[in-house]
Structure formats: structure tokens, C-alpha cells
Amino acid sequence: MAQVTVGENEGIESALRRFKRQVSKAGIFADLKRLRHFETPMEKQKRKAQAKRRRRN
């Protein structure tokens, strides 16, 4: 879970920017998009192969 603590003299805009960056790094939006619609077995296989290639490099 992404969590950001706002500093005393920190603006809300910079805290929101940090939160968005953490969410994108954690892959939360990608998971939401993936779970929103049914994924065929072939699509699942392609996604896993792509992730495997990304991890290998």
C-alpha cells in the first residue's frame, strides 16, 4: 500500500506528486486495469511472458 506523510512545511501538491510516483512504481494502476476486464488465457500467458522478459533484463 502506498503511503505518504506530509511534512510540516511541505505543500499538498508535492505530497500528491510523491504519492502518485509511489503508486505508479508499485504497479497499482496496472493491476486495476488488468482486473477490470476478463483476461483470456492467451492474454494472461502473453502478460506473464512479457513480465518474465522484463525481469530477466
C-alpha positions in Angstrom: 0.0 0.0 0.0 1.4 3.4 -0.9 1.6 5.8 1.9 2.9 9.4 2.1 3.4 11.5 5.2 3.2 15.3 4.6 5.9 17.3 6.2 5.4 20.4 8.3 6.4 22.9 5.6 5.5 20.7 2.6 2.8 21.7 0.2 0.0 19.3 -0.6 1.0 19.4 -4.3 4.4 17.9 -3.7 3.0 15.3 -1.4 0.4 14.4 -4.0 3.2 14.2 -6.6 5.2 11.8 -4.3 2.1 9.7 -3.8 1.4 9.4 -7.5 5.0 8.3 -8.1 4.8 5.6 -5.4 1.5 4.3 -6.8 3.0 4.1 -10.3 6.1 2.3 -9.0 4.1 -0.2 -7.0 2.0 -1.0 -10.2 -1.3 -0.5 -8.5 -2.9 1.2 -11.6 -1.7 -1.6 -13.8 -3.3 -4.2 -11.6 -6.6 -2.3 -11.5 -6.6 -2.1 -15.3 -5.8 -5.8 -15.6 -8.5 -6.8 -13.1 -11.2 -4.5 -14.6 -11.9 -6.8 -17.6 -11.8 -10.6 -18.2 -8.4 -11.8 -19.4 -8.3 -14.7 -21.8 -5.8 -17.5 -21.1 -3.7 -16.3 -24.1 -3.6 -12.7 -22.9 -2.5 -14.0 -19.4 0.2 -16.1 -21.0 1.5 -13.1 -23.1 1.5 -10.8 -20.0 3.4 -13.4 -17.9 6.0 -13.9 -20.7 6.4 -10.1 -21.0 6.9 -9.8 -17.3 9.4 -12.6 -17.3 11.4 -10.9 -20.1 11.3 -7.6 -18.2 12.6 -9.3 -15.0 15.4 -11.1 -16.9 16.8 -7.8 -18.3 
